[in-house]
Amino acid sequence: MQLTGNIPRLLAETAEAPRVLDVGGAHRPLNTATGTLDALAYAERGPVLFPDAPERFSAANWLQFDMCGRPWRAAGMPSGVADPRRADA
């Protein structure tokens, strides 16, 4: 869940970042994310957090995965997204 007061800062800090992973944000996807990991499918996503900013995520870098069901290392992270298993990612 995003606190409304943090949304401008979130956009400012992620808009130009080379890799941004949105975890569990399908109901209000972070459109500055370069990849999304969520239990819901891409087709089930809700409206983006920033209606006036372009979306950097797509069906190609959206991974439907129940992150509570098994370790993330089993997910196979979307292309171009930081792998949380690597310290240098």
MDTraj code that builds the backbone (N, CA, C; nanometers):
import mdtraj as md
import numpy as np

residues = "MET GLN LEU THR GLY ASN ILE PRO ARG LEU LEU ALA GLU THR ALA GLU ALA PRO ARG VAL LEU ASP VAL GLY GLY ALA HIS ARG PRO LEU ASN THR ALA THR GLY THR LEU ASP ALA LEU ALA TYR ALA GLU ARG GLY PRO VAL LEU PHE PRO ASP ALA PRO GLU ARG PHE SER ALA ALA ASN TRP LEU GLN PHE ASP MET CYS GLY ARG PRO TRP ARG ALA ALA GLY MET PRO SER GLY VAL ALA ASP PRO ARG ARG ALA ASP ALA".split()
xyz = np.array([
    [0.0844, -0.1177, 0.0000],
    [0.0000, 0.0000, 0.0000],
    [0.0887, 0.1237, 0.0000],
    [0.0574, 0.2187, -0.0831],
    [0.1299, 0.3446, -0.0915],
    [0.0599, 0.4513, -0.0107],
    [0.1337, 0.5248, 0.0687],
    [0.0788, 0.6409, 0.1366],
    [0.0695, 0.7550, 0.0362],
    [-0.0457, 0.8189, 0.0275],
    [-0.0702, 0.9225, -0.0717],
    [0.0355, 1.0325, -0.0671],
    [0.0792, 1.0699, 0.0509],
    [0.1782, 1.1753, 0.0635],
    [0.3140, 1.1397, 0.0052],
    [0.3425, 1.0110, -0.0129],
    [0.4707, 0.9672, -0.0671],
    [0.4722, 0.9575, -0.2194],
    [0.3577, 0.9714, -0.2834],
    [0.3498, 0.9495, -0.4279],
    [0.4378, 1.0468, -0.5077],
    [0.4382, 1.1777, -0.4797],
    [0.5282, 1.2659, -0.5566],
    [0.6760, 1.2273, -0.5417],
    [0.7175, 1.1917, -0.4209],
    [0.8561, 1.1513, -0.3987],
    [0.8866, 1.0210, -0.4721],
    [0.7922, 0.9287, -0.4717],
    [0.8096, 0.8011, -0.5409],
    [0.8321, 0.8229, -0.6901],
    [0.7527, 0.9100, -0.7501],
    [0.7691, 0.9402, -0.8923],
    [0.9059, 1.0041, -0.9175],
    [0.9431, 1.1004, -0.8351],
    [1.0708, 1.1700, -0.8536],
    [1.1897, 1.0746, -0.8426],
    [1.1823, 0.9791, -0.7518],
    [1.2951, 0.8889, -0.7292],
    [1.3014, 0.7722, -0.8274],
    [1.1928, 0.7426, -0.8954],
    [1.1911, 0.6256, -0.9838],
    [1.1796, 0.6593, -1.1331],
    [1.1441, 0.7802, -1.1668],
    [1.1180, 0.8156, -1.3069],
    [1.2377, 0.7907, -1.3978],
    [1.3579, 0.8169, -1.3508],
    [1.4772, 0.8018, -1.4327],
    [1.5627, 0.6812, -1.3932],
    [1.5194, 0.6064, -1.2932],
    [1.5973, 0.4908, -1.2483],
    [1.6010, 0.3844, -1.3585],
    [1.7171, 0.3219, -1.3812],
    [1.7271, 0.2232, -1.4893],
    [1.6469, 0.0963, -1.4626],
    [1.6316, 0.0585, -1.3353],
    [1.5555, -0.0620, -1.3012],
    [1.4716, -0.0350, -1.1768],
    [1.3427, -0.0617, -1.1890],
    [1.2501, -0.0438, -1.0771],
    [1.1573, -0.1648, -1.0753],
    [1.1516, -0.2336, -0.9623],
    [1.0636, -0.3493, -0.9478],
    [0.9450, -0.3128, -0.8606],
    [0.8256, -0.3293, -0.9134],
    [0.7016, -0.3078, -0.8388],
    [0.6550, -0.4441, -0.7900],
    [0.6544, -0.4627, -0.6592],
    [0.6143, -0.5904, -0.6001],
    [0.4766, -0.5745, -0.5385],
    [0.3809, -0.6504, -0.5897],
    [0.2463, -0.6514, -0.5335],
    [0.1649, -0.5270, -0.5627],
    [0.1907, -0.4614, -0.6743],
    [0.1208, -0.3360, -0.7027],
    [0.0153, -0.3430, -0.8104],
    [-0.0397, -0.4574, -0.8382],
    [-0.1318, -0.4707, -0.9515],
    [-0.2559, -0.3826, -0.9405],
    [-0.3018, -0.3556, -0.8202],
    [-0.4228, -0.2745, -0.8072],
    [-0.3985, -0.1291, -0.8440],
    [-0.2778, -0.0787, -0.8208],
    [-0.2349, 0.0565, -0.8606],
    [-0.0895, 0.0471, -0.9038],
    [-0.0622, -0.0059, -1.0236],
    [0.0753, -0.0281, -1.0670],
    [0.1581, 0.1004, -1.0718],
    [0.2832, 0.0853, -1.0368],
    [0.3800, 0.1938, -1.0446],
    [0.4256, 0.2029, -1.1900],
    [0.3771, 0.3027, -1.2629],
    [0.4068, 0.3072, -1.4058],
    [0.5516, 0.3406, -1.4368],
    [0.6309, 0.3792, -1.3384],
    [0.7739, 0.3988, -1.3602],
    [0.8521, 0.2694, -1.3407],
    [0.7838, 0.1616, -1.3039],
    [0.8496, 0.0316, -1.2858],
    [0.8913, -0.0262, -1.4203],
    [1.0076, -0.0886, -1.4220],
    [1.0543, -0.1567, -1.5426],
    [1.0163, -0.3040, -1.5393],
    [0.9575, -0.3479, -1.4294],
    [0.9100, -0.4847, -1.4142],
    [0.8155, -0.4928, -1.2960],
    [0.7241, -0.5875, -1.3020],
    [0.6265, -0.6046, -1.1950],
    [0.6185, -0.7508, -1.1569],
    [0.6112, -0.7757, -1.0279],
    [0.5943, -0.9094, -0.9707],
    [0.4670, -0.9054, -0.8888],
    [0.3639, -0.9800, -0.9294],
    [0.2358, -0.9732, -0.8595],
    [0.1606, -1.1052, -0.8753],
    [0.0715, -1.1322, -0.7805],
    [-0.0116, -1.2523, -0.7877],
    [-0.1178, -1.2398, -0.8971],
    [-0.1521, -1.1174, -0.9330],
    [-0.2504, -1.0954, -1.0387],
    [-0.1819, -1.0890, -1.1749],
    [-0.2549, -1.1260, -1.2765],
    [-0.2038, -1.1206, -1.4133],
    [-0.2030, -0.9769, -1.4656],
    [-0.1229, -0.9528, -1.5670],
    [-0.1140, -0.8214, -1.6310],
    [-0.2529, -0.7711, -1.6724],
    [-0.3340, -0.8587, -1.7277],
    [-0.4672, -0.8206, -1.7753],
    [-0.5608, -0.7797, -1.6614],
    [-0.5274, -0.8152, -1.5395],
    [-0.6116, -0.7838, -1.4236],
    [-0.5668, -0.6586, -1.3494],
    [-0.4645, -0.5910, -1.3986],
    [-0.4103, -0.4749, -1.3283],
    [-0.5110, -0.3601, -1.3250],
    [-0.4933, -0.2739, -1.2270],
    [-0.5778, -0.1564, -1.2129],
    [-0.5133, -0.0347, -1.2765],
    [-0.5692, 0.0846, -1.2489],
    [-0.5131, 0.2070, -1.3056],
    [-0.3771, 0.2386, -1.2435],
    [-0.2897, 0.3003, -1.3205],
    [-0.1556, 0.3330, -1.2732],
    [-0.1596, 0.4445, -1.1688],
    [-0.0524, 0.4538, -1.0905],
    [-0.0424, 0.5567, -0.9872],
    [-0.0335, 0.6976, -1.0450],
    [0.0347, 0.7140, -1.1580],
    [0.0590, 0.8451, -1.2166],
    [-0.0037, 0.8530, -1.3551],
    [-0.1268, 0.8975, -1.3663],
    [-0.1944, 0.8982, -1.4962],
    [-0.1226, 0.9799, -1.6036],
    [-0.0433, 1.0800, -1.5646],
    [0.0217, 1.1665, -1.6630],
    [0.1635, 1.1228, -1.6985],
    [0.2115, 1.0155, -1.6394],
    [0.3472, 0.9666, -1.6679],
    [0.3378, 0.8402, -1.7537],
    [0.4334, 0.8209, -1.8458],
    [0.4290, 0.7013, -1.9312],
    [0.4532, 0.5734, -1.8516],
    [0.3976, 0.4648, -1.8993],
    [0.4186, 0.3335, -1.8368],
    [0.5477, 0.2728, -1.8906],
    [0.6313, 0.2232, -1.7999],
    [0.7532, 0.1542, -1.8427],
    [0.7379, 0.0028, -1.8307],
    [0.6322, -0.0426, -1.7670],
    [0.6077, -0.1870, -1.7573],
    [0.5174, -0.2292, -1.8721],
    [0.5163, -0.3584, -1.8987],
    [0.4311, -0.4130, -2.0042],
    [0.4015, -0.5591, -1.9707],
    [0.3254, -0.6233, -2.0550],
    [0.2980, -0.7661, -2.0353],
    [0.4276, -0.8469, -2.0411],
    [0.5253, -0.7988, -2.1191],
    [0.6519, -0.8716, -2.1358],
    [0.7371, -0.8718, -2.0087],
    [0.7254, -0.7684, -1.9254],
    [0.8064, -0.7652, -1.8038],
    [0.7214, -0.7700, -1.6770],
    [0.6026, -0.8248, -1.6897],
    [0.5112, -0.8467, -1.5768],
    [0.5135, -0.9956, -1.5456],
    [0.5488, -1.0319, -1.4260],
    [0.5547, -1.1720, -1.3869],
    [0.4460, -1.2022, -1.2847],
    [0.3528, -1.2888, -1.3222],
    [0.2493, -1.3301, -1.2284],
    [0.3096, -1.4362, -1.1382],
    [0.3162, -1.4048, -1.0093],
    [0.3850, -1.4917, -0.9144],
    [0.3336, -1.4627, -0.7745],
    [0.2999, -1.5674, -0.7003],
    [0.2564, -1.5510, -0.5615],
    [0.3812, -1.5495, -0.4738],
    [0.4257, -1.4309, -0.4377],
    [0.5500, -1.4189, -0.3622],
    [0.5403, -1.4746, -0.2206],
    [0.4210, -1.5031, -0.1731],
    [0.4048, -1.5656, -0.0414],
    [0.4055, -1.7183, -0.0510],
    [0.3887, -1.7694, -0.1719],
    [0.3766, -1.9123, -0.1920],
    [0.5071, -1.9885, -0.1984],
    [0.6138, -1.9218, -0.2436],
    [0.7449, -1.9853, -0.2522],
    [0.8515, -1.8766, -0.2630],
    [0.9771, -1.9108, -0.2420],
    [1.0827, -1.8089, -0.2472],
    [1.0892, -1.7387, -0.3824],
    [1.1271, -1.6128, -0.3806],
    [1.1347, -1.5351, -0.5034],
    [1.2347, -1.5931, -0.6006],
    [1.3356, -1.6607, -0.5519],
    [1.4363, -1.7157, -0.6439],
    [1.3740, -1.8127, -0.7437],
    [1.2555, -1.8651, -0.7121],
    [1.1865, -1.9562, -0.8030],
    [1.1047, -1.8806, -0.9072],
    [1.0956, -1.7497, -0.8935],
    [1.0071, -1.6721, -0.9804],
    [1.0598, -1.6575, -1.1220],
    [1.1912, -1.6394, -1.1385],
    [1.2434, -1.6069, -1.2712],
    [1.2075, -1.4633, -1.3015],
    [1.2821, -1.3688, -1.2480],
    [1.2489, -1.2269, -1.2545],
    [1.2330, -1.1793, -1.3983],
    [1.1443, -1.0804, -1.4202],
    [1.1264, -1.0255, -1.5545],
    [1.2563, -0.9684, -1.6088],
    [1.2713, -0.9706, -1.7384],
    [1.3903, -0.9185, -1.8044],
    [1.4099, -0.7709, -1.7711],
    [1.5344, -0.7339, -1.7424],
    [1.5670, -0.5947, -1.7156],
    [1.5396, -0.5493, -1.5742],
    [1.4989, -0.6402, -1.4881],
    [1.4674, -0.6044, -1.3504],
    [1.5770, -0.6561, -1.2597],
    [1.6088, -0.5788, -1.1576],
    [1.7114, -0.6200, -1.0620],
    [1.6735, -0.7524, -0.9982],
    [1.7666, -0.8420, -0.9914],
    [1.7464, -0.9716, -0.9279],
    [1.7751, -0.9539, -0.7787],
    [1.6754, -0.9699, -0.6912],
    [1.6968, -0.9462, -0.5482],
    [1.7949, -1.0441, -0.4849],
    [1.8335, -1.1485, -0.5573],
    [1.9307, -1.2454, -0.5026],
    [2.0723, -1.1934, -0.5130],
    [2.0953, -1.0929, -0.5990],
    [2.2313, -1.0445, -0.6231],
    [2.2545, -0.9135, -0.5507],
    [2.3622, -0.9063, -0.4765],
    [2.3942, -0.7836, -0.4033],
    [2.4310, -0.6691, -0.4960],
    [2.4839, -0.6992, -0.6145],
    [2.5261, -0.5945, -0.7071],
    [2.4159, -0.5515, -0.8033],
    [2.2970, -0.6112, -0.7945],
    [2.1887, -0.5807, -0.8878],
    [2.1223, -0.4488, -0.8533],
])
top = md.Topology()
chain = top.add_chain()
for i, resn in enumerate(residues, 1):
    res = top.add_residue(resn, chain, resSeq=i)
    for name in ("N", "CA", "C"):
        top.add_atom(name, md.element.get_by_symbol(name[0]), res)
traj = md.Trajectory(xyz[None], top)
